[in-house]
């Protein structure tokens, strides 16, 4: 079979109509609210990020750890994290800043803690 015969045979195989009933693009209406489908940036409910130092005198020797926290975090949540850092039970200590024992149900921003401040871990038997 030479090339011309092949082309004719090839053409004959596809003599059928390729026109299908596609939806007329003019009949489709674009979505009225056409926006990029990426999530909006949410305003951080946690507050701003600050670095604070946690100082523990519980047990032998003084230990200090730096931690990046959000000012809107609950003291109880921060206390749980700090307990893991120092391998302590959260019920064995309280957090204190500026001479004030922090309430576990309050947020960190309630205590005006600034970037670079120290927060003390004080034994639960001493805190009032």
C-alpha positions in Angstrom: 0.0 0.0 0.0 1.5 3.3 -1.0 1.1 6.6 0.9 -1.8 7.9 -1.2 -3.8 4.7 -0.7 -3.1 4.9 3.0 -4.3 8.5 3.2 -7.5 7.7 1.3 -8.2 4.8 3.5 -7.4 6.8 6.5 -9.8 9.6 5.3 -12.5 7.1 4.6 -12.3 5.7 8.2 -13.0 9.1 9.5 -15.8 10.3 7.2 -18.2 10.3 10.1 -19.4 13.6 11.4 -17.4 14.8 14.4 -20.0 17.5 15.2 -21.5 16.6 18.5 -24.2 18.5 20.4 -22.1 20.5 22.8 -23.7 23.1 24.9 -23.7 26.4 23.3 -21.2 28.5 25.2 -23.4 31.5 24.9 -26.2 29.7 26.9 -23.9 29.1 29.9 -23.7 31.9 32.3 -20.6 32.4 34.4 -21.0 32.2 38.1 -22.1 35.5 39.4 -19.7 35.5 42.2 -16.5 34.7 40.4 -13.5 34.9 42.7 -10.4 33.1 43.3 -11.1 30.1 45.4 -8.3 30.5 47.9 -9.2 30.9 51.5 -9.2 34.4 52.8 -6.5 35.3 55.3 -8.1 35.3 58.7 -7.1 37.8 61.2 -5.2 36.1 63.9 -7.5 35.6 66.9 -4.5 34.6 68.9 -3.0 38.1 69.0 0.6 38.7 68.0 3.6 36.5 68.3 6.1 37.3 71.0 9.2 35.6 72.4 9.2 35.1 76.2 11.6 33.4 78.6 10.2 30.9 81.0 12.4 30.6 84.2 12.0 27.6 86.4 13.5 27.2 89.9 11.5 24.0 90.5 13.9 21.1 91.1 17.7 21.3 91.1 19.2 24.3 89.4 17.6 27.2 87.5 16.4 26.5 84.0 15.5 29.0 81.3 13.7 28.3 78.0 12.7 30.7 75.3 9.3 30.2 73.7 7.4 31.9 70.9 3.8 32.4 72.0 0.7 34.2 70.8 -0.5 36.9 73.2 -4.1 35.7 72.8 -3.3 32.1 74.1 -4.9 30.9 77.3 -2.5 30.7 80.2 -3.6 27.1 80.8 -2.5 26.1 77.3 0.8 27.9 77.6 1.3 26.2 81.0 0.7 22.8 79.4 3.4 23.5 76.8 5.8 24.8 79.4 5.2 21.7 81.5 6.3 19.6 78.6 9.4 21.7 78.1 10.5 21.4 81.7 9.2 17.8 82.2 6.8 18.9 84.9 3.2 18.2 85.8 1.1 21.4 85.1 -0.6 21.0 88.5 2.8 21.4 90.2 3.4 25.1 89.3 1.8 28.4 88.4 3.0 31.0 85.9 3.8 34.5 87.2 4.7 37.7 85.5 5.5 41.1 87.2 4.7 39.6 90.6 1.2 38.5 89.6 0.1 34.8 89.5 -1.6 34.2 86.2 -5.1 32.7 86.0 -5.2 29.6 83.8 -8.5 30.8 82.1 -7.1 34.3 81.2 -5.2 35.2 78.0 -1.6 36.1 78.0 -2.4 39.6 76.7 -4.4 40.2 79.9 -1.0 40.5 81.7 0.7 43.0 79.4 3.6 40.6 78.7 6.0 42.1 76.1 8.4 40.5 73.7 11.5 39.4 75.7 9.9 39.4 79.1 10.5 36.6 81.7 7.7 34.5 83.1 8.4 32.6 86.2 7.3 29.0 87.1 6.5 29.0 90.8 5.7 25.9 92.8 2.0 25.5 93.4 2.6 25.2 97.2 4.1 28.8 97.2 1.6 30.5 94.9 -1.5 31.9 96.6 
